[in-house]
Amino acid sequence: MATKEKRGTTEPGPAWRAWGRALLGGAVMAVALGTGNALGEALVRALDLDGYPAQLLPAALVSALAVPVVLALRTGRPGSGRPLGLGTPASAAHGFVRGLAVTTLCAALVLGGGTAAGWVRWSGPDPAALVSFLAGNALVAVLLEALPEETTLRGYAWASLRDRFGGLLSALGTTLVFLLVPAASTVVQAGVAQAVGVDAPPMGLAPAGQDPVAYPVLLSVFGLTLIAARTAPGRAPLWAAIGTHVAFLSVNRVVFEGGRRDAGWSAHASPVHAAILELGYLAATAAVFTGARLLASRGRAPASGPRTAVSGLRVRAAAAWLRPVLPSGPRATASGGRRVQPSAATTYSVGVWAGGASGLVPPVRVLSRASAPLPGAGSRGRPGTAVRRNPGTRRR
């Protein structure tokens, strides 16, 4: 069993089991990616497809192979801890748009700064071609990369590690598994391609044409940015990571590969400047999601006096733009006497990095009016001495 119950708490299972599940999530993604690409190429040839359908078919196969398997693995496990974070359809749409918007805005700011510095030179835009490319690329990116990778890695692998370890180790472990997936998928694709009689790309740690040193560095920063999006406050945090993933792929394919992909717009930058700009807007995106998580957790912290109350008001005012996505939970009232319980999204905030979980926002008992001491109820004799009465006598 992964967990065992003891005095109302859940104790994690052994460490090797958590690492095994995380690697299993990466293996599911690698097998789905390699198999989907190889089988998709064979089906494209058999059906004589061309153009956009030839791109869409392998992408759909990858999602069809990866997502149901990992959902069955997580939901079929008794006593599983954290959910994958897919949420409801309504919250999923909100999370996806949030991830898309934050990443696109950060990319625009950083690339705008690079343009002002003379690092980037832009071609003339073709609005119709650009819109057509972005719409088509978004669907392929979701099915081929964003949805299956986030579900298997930032969903299943991260949740499996987070059930056992602190937030920092879980983030680093998930990113390590993320780095292993591309190389493992090339091995799978080579084997399946040979079986179905199609060509396969060469096996290696980095895709063909990518720098073997720069690619793992970029992938590591990208993976940590996706973890920041996954652990940001919201009811469907995994969809925020999916939106971030799609935005990253769309921006890079337009800006740095737009001419080759006929995207309707492109830019030219030196390899060094391009790497700095990519890492810069990823770091800015991670900072925004991390800041949102910190603001949300501070806004939920219990007040202990007037100074803390003023500070909480300032934090909430600074985080006004996050109100639609801030987690909500039961609030204590003056007459209810309930405990203030942190919401699930709050316990996924700073706790997922520091390992504190719900202990970061301890419950606070609020006295009801019935149990609150009346004004002047202390002793009229010596200060600090309570008046003793016989419970059976009435005060005259």
VOPAGU-2260 file (C-alpha; in pm, 1 decimal, decimal comma):
REM VOPAGU-2260
SITE   aa  ch    i         X         Y         Z
SITE  MET   A    0       0,0       0,0       0,0
SITE  ALA   A    1     121,8     350,0     -80,8
SITE  THR   A    2      -4,0     504,5     239,7
SITE  LYS   A    3    -118,9     392,6     578,1
SITE  GLU   A    4    -353,5     560,0     819,0
SITE  LYS   A    5    -237,2     633,1    1171,1
SITE  ARG   A    6    -428,8     851,0    1416,4
SITE  GLY   A    7    -617,1    1030,0    1143,1
SITE  THR   A    8    -310,5    1121,6     937,0
SITE  THR   A    9    -174,8     978,4     614,5
SITE  GLU   A   10     185,6     860,6     622,6
SITE  PRO   A   11     371,9     836,9     291,0
SITE  GLY   A   12     494,2     510,0     151,3
SITE  PRO   A   13     856,7     423,6      79,6
SITE  ALA   A   14    1066,4     660,8    -129,6
SITE  TRP   A   15    1148,7     404,1    -397,2
SITE  ARG   A   16     779,5     359,8    -470,3
SITE  ALA   A   17     727,8     733,1    -526,7
SITE  TRP   A   18    1028,8     746,6    -758,9
SITE  GLY   A   19     904,1     437,8    -939,5
SITE  ARG   A   20     567,7     601,0   -1007,5
SITE  ALA   A   21     735,8     919,5   -1128,6
SITE  LEU   A   22     951,7     720,9   -1369,4
SITE  LEU   A   23     643,3     527,6   -1478,2
SITE  GLY   A   24     477,5     856,3   -1573,5
SITE  GLY   A   25     782,6     947,9   -1780,6
SITE  ALA   A   26     784,6     602,9   -1941,4
SITE  VAL   A   27     418,4     636,8   -2040,1
SITE  MET   A   28     498,0     968,0   -2209,6
SITE  ALA   A   29     806,9     833,5   -2385,9
SITE  VAL   A   30     623,9     525,9   -2517,7
SITE  ALA   A   31     324,2     732,3   -2629,4
SITE  LEU   A   32     541,8     992,1   -2802,5
SITE  GLY   A   33     761,3     741,2   -2982,7
SITE  THR   A   34     477,6     507,4   -3076,2
SITE  GLY   A   35     239,4     784,4   -3178,2
SITE  ASN   A   36     493,9     947,2   -3408,0
SITE  ALA   A   37     596,0     620,1   -3573,8
SITE  LEU   A   38     244,4     480,0   -3611,5
SITE  GLY   A   39     118,4     820,3   -3719,1
SITE  GLU   A   40     374,3     833,5   -3998,2
SITE  ALA   A   41     271,6     487,8   -4114,1
SITE  LEU   A   42     -99,2     583,3   -4112,0
SITE  VAL   A   43     -28,1     908,1   -4296,2
SITE  ARG   A   44     138,4     710,1   -4571,5
SITE  ALA   A   45    -134,0     446,9   -4581,8
SITE  LEU   A   46    -411,7     706,5   -4599,4
SITE  ASP   A   47    -213,0     933,1   -4835,5
SITE  LEU   A   48    -258,9    1236,5   -4611,6
SITE  ASP   A   49     -80,8    1564,7   -4660,1
SITE  GLY   A   50     -56,8    1908,8   -4501,0
SITE  TYR   A   51    -231,2    1979,5   -4173,1
SITE  PRO   A   52    -406,1    1638,2   -4138,8
SITE  ALA   A   53     -65,1    1474,2   -4162,3
SITE  GLN   A   54      45,5    1677,2   -3858,2
SITE  LEU   A   55    -275,8    1629,0   -3663,3
SITE  LEU   A   56    -299,7    1249,6   -3686,4
SITE  PRO   A   57      26,4    1163,4   -3500,9
SITE  ALA   A   58     -52,9    1429,8   -3240,1
SITE  ALA   A   59    -394,8    1279,6   -3171,8
SITE  LEU   A   60    -237,9     933,7   -3139,7
SITE  VAL   A   61      10,4    1056,0   -2876,0
SITE  SER   A   62    -266,4    1197,8   -2655,7
SITE  ALA   A   63    -485,8     891,4   -2710,7
SITE  LEU   A   64    -203,0     664,7   -2595,0
SITE  ALA   A   65     -80,4     868,7   -2296,6
SITE  VAL   A   66    -374,1    1041,2   -2128,9
SITE  PRO   A   67    -613,3     745,8   -2066,8
SITE  VAL   A   68    -329,4     532,2   -1930,8
SITE  VAL   A   69    -210,6     785,5   -1677,9
SITE  LEU   A   70    -565,0     872,3   -1571,2
SITE  ALA   A   71    -628,1     504,0   -1504,7
SITE  LEU   A   72    -303,8     475,6   -1309,1
SITE  ARG   A   73    -392,8     763,5   -1079,2
SITE  THR   A   74    -762,7     707,4   -1029,2
SITE  GLY   A   75    -721,1     332,9    -991,0
SITE  ARG   A   76    -478,8     368,3    -703,1
SITE  PRO   A   77    -653,2     349,0    -363,8
SITE  GLY   A   78    -561,2     617,7    -116,0
SITE  SER   A   79    -392,2     837,6    -376,8
SITE  GLY   A   80    -297,7    1179,5    -248,6
SITE  ARG   A   81    -300,3    1489,7    -463,2
SITE  PRO   A   82    -524,4    1498,2    -770,4
SITE  LEU   A   83    -379,2    1551,7   -1115,6
SITE  GLY   A   84    -520,2    1904,6   -1119,3
SITE  LEU   A   85    -739,9    1883,1   -1431,1
SITE  GLY   A   86   -1043,2    2031,8   -1252,8
SITE  THR   A   87   -1387,2    2086,0   -1402,5
SITE  PRO   A   88   -1440,7    2196,7   -1765,6
SITE  ALA   A   89   -1517,1    2554,0   -1658,5
SITE  SER   A   90   -1214,6    2582,8   -1432,2
SITE  ALA   A   91   -1000,8    2408,1   -1696,0
SITE  ALA   A   92   -1081,0    2679,6   -1950,0
SITE  HIS   A   93    -998,4    2948,1   -1695,3
SITE  GLY   A   94    -667,4    2782,3   -1604,2
SITE  PHE   A   95    -569,3    2734,8   -1967,4
SITE  VAL   A   96    -634,5    3100,3   -2051,0
SITE  ARG   A   97    -443,6    3212,1   -1741,9
SITE  GLY   A   98    -135,5    3011,9   -1837,7
SITE  LEU   A   99    -158,8    3127,6   -2198,4
SITE  ALA   A  100    -200,5    3493,8   -2104,6
SITE  VAL   A  101      75,9    3511,1   -1841,5
SITE  THR   A  102     333,3    3341,9   -2064,8
SITE  THR   A  103     243,6    3544,5   -2374,7
SITE  LEU   A  104     258,1    3872,6   -2182,3
SITE  CYS   A  105     597,9    3789,0   -2030,3
SITE  ALA   A  106     729,2    3689,2   -2373,6
SITE  ALA   A  107     602,9    4014,9   -2524,9
SITE  LEU   A  108     772,2    4223,3   -2255,3
SITE  VAL   A  109    1106,8    4043,5   -2278,5
SITE  LEU   A  110    1109,1    4031,0   -2659,7
SITE  GLY   A  111    1008,9    4396,7   -2666,4
SITE  GLY   A  112    1307,7    4477,5   -2449,7
SITE  GLY   A  113    1531,4    4271,8   -2678,5
SITE  THR   A  114    1396,3    4459,3   -2979,8
SITE  ALA   A  115    1462,9    4794,6   -2812,4
SITE  ALA   A  116    1818,7    4679,6   -2739,7
SITE  GLY   A  117    1872,1    4590,1   -3105,8
SITE  TRP   A  118    1892,5    4214,0   -3047,5
SITE  VAL   A  119    1587,5    4125,9   -3258,9
SITE  ARG   A  120    1492,3    4227,8   -3613,0
SITE  TRP   A  121    1136,4    4155,3   -3725,4
SITE  SER   A  122     990,5    4075,2   -4064,2
SITE  GLY   A  123     674,0    4233,9   -4197,5
SITE  PRO   A  124     368,6    4060,8   -4047,1
SITE  ASP   A  125      99,2    3886,1   -4248,7
SITE  PRO   A  126    -199,7    3892,4   -4007,8
SITE  ALA   A  127    -411,4    3635,4   -4191,5
SITE  ALA   A  128    -127,9    3383,8   -4218,8
SITE  LEU   A  129     -27,7    3447,3   -3856,1
SITE  VAL   A  130    -377,2    3383,0   -3718,7
SITE  SER   A  131    -412,6    3069,7   -3931,2
SITE  PHE   A  132     -77,4    2937,1   -3812,5
SITE  LEU   A  133    -144,6    3009,2   -3444,7
SITE  ALA   A  134    -483,3    2836,3   -3454,0
SITE  GLY   A  135    -353,0    2526,1   -3629,5
SITE  ASN   A  136     -34,9    2508,8   -3424,8
SITE  ALA   A  137    -227,2    2538,4   -3096,4
SITE  LEU   A  138    -431,2    2224,1   -3159,6
SITE  VAL   A  139    -128,0    2021,0   -3267,4
SITE  ALA   A  140      74,9    2151,3   -2972,3
SITE  VAL   A  141    -199,9    2055,9   -2726,3
SITE  LEU   A  142    -240,8    1702,1   -2859,3
SITE  LEU   A  143     123,3    1621,6   -2938,2
SITE  GLU   A  144     303,1    1782,9   -2645,1
SITE  ALA   A  145     117,3    1997,5   -2394,5
SITE  LEU   A  146    -173,6    1775,1   -2286,1
SITE  PRO   A  147       8,7    1437,3   -2275,0
SITE  GLU   A  148     330,1    1577,8   -2124,3
SITE  GLU   A  149     157,5    1779,8   -1854,1
SITE  THR   A  150     -77,1    1495,2   -1763,1
SITE  THR   A  151     200,0    1236,9   -1737,3
SITE  LEU   A  152     475,2    1457,8   -1590,3
SITE  ARG   A  153     343,8    1764,4   -1406,5
SITE  GLY   A  154      30,1    1563,2   -1332,9
SITE  TYR   A  155     110,8    1201,6   -1248,4
SITE  ALA   A  156     487,4    1215,5   -1190,1
SITE  TRP   A  157     476,2    1534,1    -981,5
SITE  ALA   A  158     176,9    1420,5    -775,0
SITE  SER   A  159     345,0    1084,8    -706,2
SITE  LEU   A  160     659,8    1256,1    -579,2
SITE  ARG   A  161     465,2    1521,4    -389,4
SITE  ASP   A  162     273,9    1251,4    -200,6
SITE  ARG   A  163     606,1    1147,3     -50,0
SITE  PHE   A  164     852,9    1439,1     -65,6
SITE  GLY   A  165     868,0    1814,5     -19,5
SITE  GLY   A  166     794,0    2061,4    -294,4
SITE  LEU   A  167    1151,4    2139,7    -399,2
SITE  LEU   A  168    1259,3    1777,6    -437,7
SITE  SER   A  169     935,3    1697,2    -620,8
SITE  ALA   A  170     994,0    1984,0    -864,1
SITE  LEU   A  171    1353,6    1882,1    -932,4
SITE  GLY   A  172    1261,4    1514,4    -962,9
SITE  THR   A  173     981,0    1585,8   -1209,9
SITE  THR   A  174    1214,3    1803,4   -1417,1
SITE  LEU   A  175    1474,3    1526,3   -1421,1
SITE  VAL   A  176    1215,3    1281,6   -1554,0
SITE  PHE   A  177    1117,3    1544,9   -1810,7
SITE  LEU   A  178    1477,8    1554,8   -1934,9
SITE  LEU   A  179    1480,8    1177,2   -1984,5
SITE  VAL   A  180    1163,7    1162,6   -2195,2
SITE  PRO   A  181    1295,3    1296,4   -2531,1
SITE  ALA   A  182    1587,9    1052,3   -2544,1
SITE  ALA   A  183    1371,3     757,6   -2436,0
SITE  SER   A  184    1106,8     845,6   -2694,8
SITE  THR   A  185    1363,7     834,5   -2977,6
SITE  VAL   A  186    1453,7     479,0   -2876,2
SITE  VAL   A  187    1087,2     376,2   -2875,6
SITE  GLN   A  188    1023,0     551,3   -3205,1
SITE  ALA   A  189    1319,5     378,5   -3370,3
SITE  GLY   A  190    1191,4      36,2   -3264,8
SITE  VAL   A  191     831,4      97,1   -3368,8
SITE  ALA   A  192     936,3     261,6   -3696,0
SITE  GLN   A  193    1143,5     -40,9   -3787,2
SITE  ALA   A  194     847,5    -266,7   -3712,9
SITE  VAL   A  195     603,4     -70,1   -3931,6
SITE  GLY   A  196     853,2      11,6   -4206,4
SITE  VAL   A  197     892,9     389,5   -4179,0
SITE  ASP   A  198    1192,3     614,0   -4119,1
SITE  ALA   A  199    1276,5     738,0   -3770,1
SITE  PRO   A  200    1491,6    1027,2   -3646,6
SITE  PRO   A  201    1833,2     943,5   -3500,6
SITE  MET   A  202    1845,2     847,6   -3134,6
SITE  GLY   A  203    2006,1    1090,2   -2891,3
SITE  LEU   A  204    1966,0    1311,3   -2585,6
SITE  ALA   A  205    1869,8    1612,8   -2799,1
SITE  PRO   A  206    1659,7    1628,3   -3116,6
SITE  ALA   A  207    1839,6    1661,0   -3449,1
SITE  GLY   A  208    1961,0    2016,2   -3504,7
SITE  GLN   A  209    1956,6    2110,3   -3135,8
SITE  ASP   A  210    2269,0    2196,0   -2937,1
SITE  PRO   A  211    2343,6    1904,6   -2698,4
SITE  VAL   A  212    2435,0    2146,7   -2416,8
SITE  ALA   A  213    2191,8    2434,3   -2467,5
SITE  TYR   A  214    1892,2    2204,8   -2518,9
SITE  PRO   A  215    1902,4    2036,7   -2172,5
SITE  VAL   A  216    1954,4    2377,5   -2008,4
SITE  LEU   A  217    1652,4    2525,7   -2186,3
SITE  LEU   A  218    1446,9    2214,5   -2112,6
SITE  SER   A  219    1535,1    2234,7   -1742,5
SITE  VAL   A  220    1428,7    2598,5   -1713,0
SITE  PHE   A  221    1115,0    2521,1   -1911,7
SITE  GLY   A  222    1033,7    2227,5   -1684,0
SITE  LEU   A  223    1070,1    2438,0   -1368,7
SITE  THR   A  224     852,3    2709,3   -1522,2
SITE  LEU   A  225     582,9    2449,4   -1588,5
SITE  ILE   A  226     607,6    2336,3   -1225,5
SITE  ALA   A  227     555,7    2698,4   -1116,3
SITE  ALA   A  228     243,9    2715,8   -1334,1
SITE  ARG   A  229     125,0    2377,1   -1204,5
SITE  THR   A  230     153,3    2485,8    -840,3
SITE  ALA   A  231       0,8    2832,8    -885,7
SITE  PRO   A  232    -334,0    2900,5    -711,8
SITE  GLY   A  233    -643,4    2798,3    -903,2
SITE  ARG   A  234    -895,8    2517,2    -930,6
SITE  ALA   A  235    -738,5    2357,1   -1240,9
SITE  PRO   A  236    -364,2    2416,2   -1198,2
SITE  LEU   A  237    -261,8    2152,2   -1450,1
SITE  TRP   A  238    -443,6    2343,5   -1722,9
SITE  ALA   A  239    -242,1    2653,7   -1635,0
SITE  ALA   A  240      68,7    2447,0   -1709,9
SITE  ILE   A  241     -89,6    2328,0   -2036,6
SITE  GLY   A  242    -160,0    2688,6   -2135,8
SITE  THR   A  243     197,0    2787,3   -2049,4
SITE  HIS   A  244     327,6    2496,3   -2256,8
SITE  VAL   A  245     121,9    2594,9   -2562,3
SITE  ALA   A  246     220,4    2961,4   -2532,4
SITE  PHE   A  247     590,6    2873,8   -2513,8
SITE  LEU   A  248     572,8    2653,9   -2823,5
SITE  SER   A  249     367,0    2910,3   -3016,0
SITE  VAL   A  250     594,9    3203,0   -2933,3
SITE  ASN   A  251     912,6    3014,9   -3020,5
SITE  ARG   A  252     772,8    2875,9   -3344,1
SITE  VAL   A  253     659,0    3218,8   -3460,4
SITE  VAL   A  254     953,4    3425,7   -3341,4
SITE  PHE   A  255    1249,3    3196,2   -3404,6
SITE  GLU   A  256    1108,8    2956,2   -3667,2
SITE  GLY   A  257     843,4    3168,2   -3835,0
SITE  GLY   A  258    1016,6    3189,6   -4170,7
SITE  ARG   A  259    1070,0    2815,2   -4197,3
SITE  ARG   A  260     715,3    2735,1   -4080,1
SITE  ASP   A  261     539,2    3001,5   -4293,5
SITE  ALA   A  262     392,2    3150,3   -3977,4
SITE  GLY   A  263     324,5    3493,3   -4126,2
SITE  TRP   A  264     573,7    3666,9   -3897,2
SITE  SER   A  265     927,4    3596,5   -3783,2
SITE  ALA   A  266    1228,0    3752,7   -3617,5
SITE  HIS   A  267    1602,0    3721,8   -3652,3
SITE  ALA   A  268    1837,1    3710,7   -3355,0
SITE  SER   A  269    2180,6    3567,5   -3292,6
SITE  PRO   A  270    2188,5    3227,9   -3116,7
SITE  VAL   A  271    2322,8    3384,4   -2796,8
SITE  HIS   A  272    2059,3    3657,1   -2789,8
SITE  ALA   A  273    1784,7    3409,2   -2875,7
SITE  ALA   A  274    1887,0    3186,1   -2584,1
SITE  ILE   A  275    1894,9    3482,0   -2342,8
SITE  LEU   A  276    1551,6    3596,6   -2454,6
SITE  GLU   A  277    1401,0    3248,4   -2424,6
SITE  LEU   A  278    1541,8    3194,3   -2076,6
SITE  GLY   A  279    1444,9    3548,8   -1979,9
SITE  TYR   A  280    1077,0    3522,3   -2057,0
SITE  LEU   A  281    1058,5    3174,6   -1902,9
SITE  ALA   A  282    1212,1    3312,5   -1582,3
SITE  ALA   A  283     966,6    3604,6   -1588,0
SITE  THR   A  284     674,5    3362,8   -1630,2
SITE  ALA   A  285     794,1    3149,3   -1339,9
SITE  ALA   A  286     834,1    3462,1   -1126,1
SITE  VAL   A  287     475,1    3571,5   -1193,4
SITE  PHE   A  288     330,5    3232,6   -1100,5
SITE  THR   A  289     551,7    3207,8    -791,8
SITE  GLY   A  290     455,9    3559,7    -685,4
SITE  ALA   A  291      88,0    3476,5    -727,4
SITE  ARG   A  292     134,9    3171,9    -506,5
SITE  LEU   A  293     308,8    3375,9    -236,0
SITE  LEU   A  294      45,6    3649,2    -246,1
SITE  ALA   A  295    -233,7    3394,8    -223,3
SITE  SER   A  296     -76,6    3225,3      77,4
SITE  ARG   A  297     -11,0    3556,5     254,3
SITE  GLY   A  298    -365,8    3669,6     185,4
SITE  ARG   A  299    -492,6    3353,1     357,8
SITE  ALA   A  300    -265,1    3384,9     661,5
SITE  PRO   A  301    -456,8    3437,1     990,8
SITE  ALA   A  302    -453,6    3786,9    1131,7
SITE  SER   A  303    -305,8    3839,4    1478,3
SITE  GLY   A  304    -357,9    4210,0    1531,9
SITE  PRO   A  305    -412,1    4549,8    1370,8
SITE  ARG   A  306     -69,4    4551,9    1202,0
SITE  THR   A  307    -130,4    4210,0    1047,4
SITE  ALA   A  308    -476,9    4317,4     933,5
SITE  VAL   A  309    -335,0    4624,4     756,2
SITE  SER   A  310     -67,2    4411,2     594,9
SITE  GLY   A  311    -331,7    4163,9     477,0
SITE  LEU   A  312    -530,9    4447,5     320,7
SITE  ARG   A  313    -223,6    4566,3     133,4
SITE  VAL   A  314    -150,8    4218,4       5,9
SITE  ARG   A  315    -507,6    4173,0    -112,2
SITE  ALA   A  316    -500,0    4510,6    -285,2
SITE  ALA   A  317    -175,0    4419,3    -463,5
SITE  ALA   A  318    -327,8    4087,9    -570,7
SITE  ALA   A  319    -658,0    4230,1    -693,7
SITE  TRP   A  320    -592,7    4101,3   -1043,9
SITE  LEU   A  321    -586,8    3748,1    -904,4
SITE  ARG   A  322    -928,3    3765,2    -733,4
SITE  PRO   A  323   -1103,9    3546,9    -993,8
SITE  VAL   A  324    -853,2    3267,2    -934,0
SITE  LEU   A  325    -774,7    3299,6    -563,0
SITE  PRO   A  326    -878,1    2988,6    -370,7
SITE  SER   A  327   -1186,2    3013,8    -157,8
SITE  GLY   A  328   -1272,1    2820,8     154,5
SITE  PRO   A  329   -1496,2    2839,1     459,2
SITE  ARG   A  330   -1455,4    3162,3     652,9
SITE  ALA   A  331   -1499,4    3190,7    1024,7
SITE  THR   A  332   -1772,4    3423,1    1143,6
SITE  ALA   A  333   -1807,5    3602,9    1470,3
SITE  SER   A  334   -2096,2    3381,8    1571,1
SITE  GLY   A  335   -2004,2    3053,6    1406,3
SITE  GLY   A  336   -1706,7    2955,4    1616,3
SITE  ARG   A  337   -1564,4    2741,0    1331,9
SITE  ARG   A  338   -1204,7    2670,8    1244,6
SITE  VAL   A  339   -1063,2    2846,2     942,1
SITE  GLN   A  340    -951,3    2567,0     709,6
SITE  PRO   A  341    -709,7    2637,1     423,2
SITE  SER   A  342    -847,0    2549,6      80,8
SITE  ALA   A  343    -684,9    2282,9    -134,2
SITE  ALA   A  344    -538,3    2543,1    -369,1
SITE  THR   A  345    -382,7    2728,4     -75,6
SITE  THR   A  346    -213,6    2416,3      57,1
SITE  TYR   A  347     -72,2    2366,8    -292,3
SITE  SER   A  348      79,7    2715,1    -282,6
SITE  VAL   A  349     396,3    2776,9     -82,4
SITE  GLY   A  350     362,9    2435,2      79,5
SITE  VAL   A  351     432,8    2252,0    -242,9
SITE  TRP   A  352     778,4    2413,8    -257,6
SITE  ALA   A  353     869,8    2433,2     108,7
SITE  GLY   A  354     715,9    2098,3     203,8
SITE  GLY   A  355     495,7    2251,2     470,9
SITE  ALA   A  356     161,4    2165,8     308,8
SITE  SER   A  357    -136,3    2273,6     516,4
SITE  GLY   A  358      84,0    2341,2     817,0
SITE  LEU   A  359     177,8    2673,3     660,7
SITE  VAL   A  360    -175,5    2798,5     719,6
SITE  PRO   A  361    -267,8    2658,6    1061,2
SITE  PRO   A  362    -635,0    2658,5    1159,5
SITE  VAL   A  363    -736,6    2937,5    1394,7
SITE  ARG   A  364   -1013,7    2898,8    1644,9
SITE  VAL   A  365   -1249,9    3192,3    1645,3
SITE  LEU   A  366   -1450,6    3239,4    1962,6
SITE  SER   A  367   -1825,5    3250,0    1925,5
SITE  ARG   A  368   -2032,2    3513,5    2099,0
SITE  ALA   A  369   -2154,5    3255,7    2347,0
SITE  SER   A  370   -1801,3    3158,8    2450,5
SITE  ALA   A  371   -1640,6    3503,6    2433,8
SITE  PRO   A  372   -1577,5    3668,3    2776,7
SITE  LEU   A  373   -1811,7    3952,8    2857,4
SITE  PRO   A  374   -1664,2    4299,0    2910,6
SITE  GLY   A  375   -1580,8    4350,9    3273,1
SITE  ALA   A  376   -1624,7    3984,2    3357,1
SITE  GLY   A  377   -1299,9    3976,6    3554,6
SITE  SER   A  378   -1271,9    4002,6    3931,4
SITE  ARG   A  379   -1369,1    4323,8    4104,0
SITE  GLY   A  380   -1118,6    4246,2    4373,5
SITE  ARG   A  381    -752,9    4187,3    4303,0
SITE  PRO   A  382    -649,7    4236,0    3940,4
SITE  GLY   A  383    -631,3    3911,5    3746,6
SITE  THR   A  384    -837,8    3713,8    4000,2
SITE  ALA   A  385   -1160,8    3551,4    3881,5
SITE  VAL   A  386   -1473,3    3552,0    4099,5
SITE  ARG   A  387   -1557,4    3203,2    4220,5
SITE  ARG   A  388   -1922,6    3108,8    4244,4
SITE  ASN   A  389   -2111,2    2801,0    4336,6
SITE  PRO   A  390   -2263,9    2667,4    4015,4
SITE  GLY   A  391   -2584,0    2589,4    4198,3
SITE  THR   A  392   -2643,1    2940,9    4335,2
SITE  ARG   A  393   -2785,4    3235,5    4157,4
SITE  ARG   A  394   -2647,9    3580,9    4175,6
SITE  ARG   A  395   -2880,7    3809,6    4366,9
